[in-house]
Amino acid sequence: MSQGFFRYHPADGSGRKLNPENMITRIQGTRADLQFSAQSLYRSPLILDPGAMEINLSDKGLAWNQVGRVNTSYYDVYGNGYTFKWDK
């Protein structure tokens, strides 16, 4: 995981920078269909070591014209959950 992608700064105002690989505890990626239905086209398992995992979907038979949304969700060491959604 690139340190340029996620940047963590403590809320105490110190301006201290924290390494995201030390902050993220779980990460998951999903691909939703064009109707964004509850049953996604692909849902990765929970990745417990985000710095050491890459998700390869080349063998899943997913066509880009089937995908309506890409989601990335993660939890930090404080138990906060975040989800980023990209609609096509």
N, C-alpha and C positions, 0 to 999 in steps of 0.2 A: 504494500500500500504506500503510495507516495505521500510524503509529508506536505506537499503542496495542495493536496486535495481537501483534507480536513485540517482545520486549525483549532486547537483548544486553548483557551485562556481561562484561568480561574476567575470566578465571580468576585473575588476579593479585591479586584482593581490593581493587583500587583503588576499586571502586564506580562507575567511569566508565561512562556510558551511551553506547552506540554506535548510530548510525542503521542500522536493519535494511536499508534500501535500499542501503547501502554494504557490507553483509555478505553478502547473498544473491546467489549467482552464477547459479543455475539453479533453476527451479521447474517442477513438473508436477502436473496434476490428473487423477485417474481416477475413473470411476464403475463399480462392480462390480455384477454381477447378484445376485439373491437367494441363489444358491448360492455366491457368492464364487469363481466359477470363474476359471481362469487367463486366460481371454479376457475382458477387461473390456468393458462396454458402450461406454465411451468412454475414450480415453487422449489427453490433449493432447500436442502436441509439446513438447520441452524449451523452456522460455521462458528466453531468455538475458538479458532485461531485465525482471525482475519488477516494477519500478516503473512500467512503461509498457504493461503488457498486461492485458487483461481477457478472460476466456474466456466467450464467448456460446454457449450450447448450444441456443438456441431453434430452430435449424434442423436439429437432429440427430434429431428424432423420438423422444426419450427420454421415457418416461412415468415419473413418480415411483414408481408401483407396480411397476416393473421393477427399481428400484435397491435394492440391499441394503447398500451401503457407499459412502462417499465418502472418497477418499484425497487428501491433499496431501503432496507430497514436495518437499524442497528441499535444496540444498547451500550451505554457506557458504564464505567465502573461504579457510578453513583446510582445506577438503576434507571436512568432516564432513557426513554425510547424515542427514536427519531425515524421518520419515514420520508423519503424523497421520492416524488412521482414525476415521471416525464411522460406526457401525453404526446402521441404522434399526430 
